[in-house]
Amino acid sequence: MNESFIASEARRLGMDQLSAAVDDYGVIVLHESTVASEQLIHIFENRLRRAEARNDRDVARLVANLLSAFNGAQSSEIKLIHVQAGKMDVMLYGEVTGESILAAVILSGSDS
């Protein structure tokens, strides 16, 4: 995945801060792996149940959005890409084909 692709996908996902960080600082890929969609969905369904049990609405909303994105995947595998863009530490979840990013989660940092 090249930087212009990541920046345009971040804009498509409404993550303007991430897009700007990629444009300004570039991207360093820290780790990349591939996971079966079914396995990842199962993991996040468990996380959703725990968040709901704790009544943690923010986490429940985030996990529900991720599950929706994973369920929309075209392939049976999802690529997980841990990147750094400026001060932002980000997890990208994408199609194995590299044609789209399904979701992005800012793990830490900010460029503001």
Secondary structure by P-SEA (a helix, b strand, c coil): ccaaaaaaaaaaacaaaaaaaaacbbbbbcccccccaaaaaaaaaaaaaaaaaacaaaaaaaaaaaaaaaaaccccbbbbbbbbcccccbbbbbbccccccccccccccccc
